[in-house]
């Protein structure tokens, strides 16, 4: 691929992001603006922003790569990523918005009336955020290497710098517009090339290299346990993603929070058709892309490969721009929510503290990214979902729906889930997930129930610690807001 | 679990008008709140359960019905169509049903709590 294409694509995305960020700066003034855009964002904007933030490197590059590698088994990834939002809608969206909290630690503290719970939740949120940023940076490294030939480190460093710049200058208000823009950019960047490719394939009668059902790498099918465990991770992990949840506070009320989620579901469903198409087309017409060991780059390489020429270059530029939009939007969303948590808990809040915290929350995962090797993107993000599902999700779900939750139960539950799932992830990182038995490689199916069980049992034992504020908090979570006016 | 039926107070035996805040903290108010929470949770569980059941059933359906996995439309095998596109409308439908019913539960609560 022409290196200038990749560089031009990245430069224009960064400039567009920065411009919208600076433009948004003029409307954001107070600390509240910095955190959650003053809760004045309309459902369509907000839903686009949620979609923009959620569709990460794993969705943009990883899903198609995995489909190319393992066929229909990989289709469970986009299903899980989307259905996670259904679970969010069913169990979390409206009550969380009604809780009136800015962040997940705010929520657990208010619900359980306990500072220690807040500290542990903050720790988990920061861990989840950092773990989630790392694959984005790996994606950036891969994209830079494949499309420009520059050394890999350029990608992560560039993404981190742009993110710090936009977050520090504009806060959440501008981030909302940036994210909304980036959803539509990502959709266009995948849709236009694939339509071109399809038209070309229909017109040219290019011979199919392999039938779609054939597995181009000969890798063993993943099996029932792994599919189920993956679904558990994705369905319950979405509930606890810090950068997703913070978006719900920007809805004016619980009803709008639900409407927003419904729109998000629609946006995600439309989006995931395209990575699926890329994966399927690549399986049929370019299965050798999988053998090169860089299946995650299939979205980047396919348009150039099948279209070629100047048209191919232009389409490639579009896809590369979309990929960077994915890295930038997810990373900045995570950095914003992490900075919110870190600045409130460690630096005492305020705009200055937020800016400092933003730099810290972006630089630490950059170090992680340099120290670790890139796995398959969809797989490593799937593990982050498993971690979230084992730590934040039980506390959130039980906190919203179960009166018996206590602070001790919440803390032990989070620590147990974190230790079990984190341990499995460390083993996977050391020995490689292929060398491990499935229950370690894909731990969610047992770590999530374990975390729930520990939380419930310990809460039962310590039931004298049920907070006195329980009735008031539960009422606030579930009672619909009073309509304005008479 | 015992189900408590909560009904609107009879017109004649009306209690004096209360401010909504105090109404929610009263014993009767809490009864309404608890019943709202229960109905929302039941709704969420039913929708989630139904969706998951379908989700799990679909792959088995493909495997169990002979010839289903040999069907292909425009060169794309049935399993791909089902998992790659067919499940998304199902998700949207579940979400839509949930939102409608959840809003109705809240309306009913508002009526009961006399908030309008």
Boltz contact constraints between the chains, C-beta under 6 A:
constraints:
  - contact:
      token1: [A, 72]
      token2: [B, 79]
      max_distance: 6.0
  - contact:
      token1: [A, 72]
      token2: [B, 83]
      max_distance: 6.0
  - contact:
      token1: [A, 75]
      token2: [B, 83]
      max_distance: 6.0
  - contact:
      token1: [A, 75]
      token2: [B, 84]
      max_distance: 6.0
  - contact:
      token1: [A, 79]
      token2: [B, 87]
      max_distance: 6.0
  - contact:
      token1: [A, 82]
      token2: [B, 91]
      max_distance: 6.0
  - contact:
      token1: [A, 83]
      token2: [B, 91]
      max_distance: 6.0
  - contact:
      token1: [A, 86]
      token2: [B, 91]
      max_distance: 6.0
  - contact:
      token1: [A, 86]
      token2: [B, 94]
      max_distance: 6.0
  - contact:
      token1: [A, 86]
      token2: [B, 95]
      max_distance: 6.0
  - contact:
      token1: [A, 89]
      token2: [B, 95]
      max_distance: 6.0
  - contact:
      token1: [A, 90]
      token2: [B, 44]
      max_distance: 6.0
  - contact:
      token1: [A, 90]
      token2: [B, 47]
      max_distance: 6.0
  - contact:
      token1: [A, 90]
      token2: [B, 48]
      max_distance: 6.0
  - contact:
      token1: [A, 90]
      token2: [B, 98]
      max_distance: 6.0
  - contact:
      token1: [A, 91]
      token2: [B, 44]
      max_distance: 6.0
  - contact:
      token1: [A, 258]
      token2: [B, 99]
      max_distance: 6.0
  - contact:
      token1: [A, 262]
      token2: [B, 95]
      max_distance: 6.0
  - contact:
      token1: [A, 262]
      token2: [B, 99]
      max_distance: 6.0
  - contact:
      token1: [A, 265]
      token2: [B, 91]
      max_distance: 6.0
  - contact:
      token1: [A, 265]
      token2: [B, 92]
      max_distance: 6.0
  - contact:
      token1: [A, 265]
      token2: [B, 95]
      max_distance: 6.0
  - contact:
      token1: [A, 269]
      token2: [B, 88]
      max_distance: 6.0
  - contact:
      token1: [A, 276]
      token2: [B, 84]
      max_distance: 6.0
  - contact:
      token1: [A, 401]
      token2: [B, 41]
      max_distance: 6.0
  - contact:
      token1: [A, 475]
      token2: [B, 24]
      max_distance: 6.0
  - contact:
      token1: [A, 475]
      token2: [B, 33]
      max_distance: 6.0
  - contact:
      token1: [A, 478]
      token2: [B, 36]
      max_distance: 6.0
  - contact:
      token1: [A, 478]
      token2: [B, 37]
      max_distance: 6.0
  - contact:
      token1: [A, 480]
      token2: [B, 106]
      max_distance: 6.0
